[in-house]
Amino acid sequence: MIELLQFDFMQNALVAGLLASIICGIVGTLVVVNRIVFISGGIAHASYGGVGLAFFFGLPILPVTTIFTLFTALIMALVTLRARERSDTVIGVLWAAGMALGIILLDLSPGYNVDLMSYLFGSILAVPRSDLWIMAGLAAVVLLVVFACYRGFQVMSFDEEFARSRGVPVGVLHFVLIALVGLSVVMIIRVVGLILVIALLTIPPFIAERRTRSLSAMMLVSTLLSVAFTVVGLLVSAMADITSGATIIAVAATSFFLSFLLPEKKA
C-alpha cells in the first residue's frame, strides 16, 4: 500500500474515499434511522440525468449534477410530505425518468466518448485533484448542516410525533435531510457509482446500529467502518486488478453478512 501511495492517482483515490466515507457515516446513519433508503435510491439513480445534462451541454459534471440532484431530491421530499400514500410511485417514476434522461442525453452528446461504466460503477482511481476540492466543499457543507441541526435530527429520527409536539420543525428538517442525501450521492458517485451508492450509504450504518446506543456513536462507528471498507477495497482492487468501486462494496457486503455471526454489543 505504501508503494501504491507514491502515485498521484492513488493519493487522490484515497482522499476521495475518505471524504466519501465521512459523509456516508454521518448521512448514511440518518438515512437508516429515518428509514428513507428507498428515497435515497431514487435520488441516486435520478442523478444520472444531471450527468447527461452536463455532457450534453459541455458543462462541468459535478456542479451540474449537484444542482440537478438537489432539485430532484427536493421534489421527492415534497412528495413524501404531501402525499405519503403515493410517494413510492412518484419516487419510482423520478428514479426511472432521471436514468432515462441521462442515457438519452449521453447518446445525443456531440463527440460523446465517456465511459458509462465509470458513472454507473464508479471511477475512484480517475478522480482528478480539482474534483477533490469540490468534494471537500460539499463535505464541509454537509458536516456544518448536520452539526447545526443535530438535536433536531436526533429527536426526529427516533420519535417524529414527539418531535412535533416539542415544536421541532420536522417538515423543514425533512427537506434538509433529503437535500443532504442529494449532496452525499453526488460525492459518492465518483467513488462507487450510482448503482452501488446505496450500499455504501446503508451497510456501515446498519452494522453500527447493532452495536451502538446513541446517534453520535452510530455516526462515529459507521464512519470508521466506511473508511475501513474503502481502504481495504482499494488495496484489494489494486492487487487483483479489478474494479475498485465494486470491490469496495464487495468488502462492505461481506462484512455485512459476517456481522450477523457476531453478538450484538451496544456501546
Secondary structure, DSSP 8 states (H G I E B T S, - for coil): -TTGGGSHHHHHHHHHHHHHHHHHHHHHHHHHHTT-HHHHHHHHHHTHHHHHHHHHHT--HHHHHHHHHHHHHHHHHHHHHH-GGGHHHHHHHHHHHHHHHHHHHHHHSTT----HHHHHS--GGG--HHHHHHHHHHHHHHHHHHHHTHHHHHHHHH-HHHHHHTT--HHHHHHHHHHHHHHHHHHHHHHH-TTTHHHHHHHHHHHHHTT-SSHHHHHHHHHHHHHHHHHHHHHHHHHHT--HHHHHHHHHHHHHHHHTTS-----
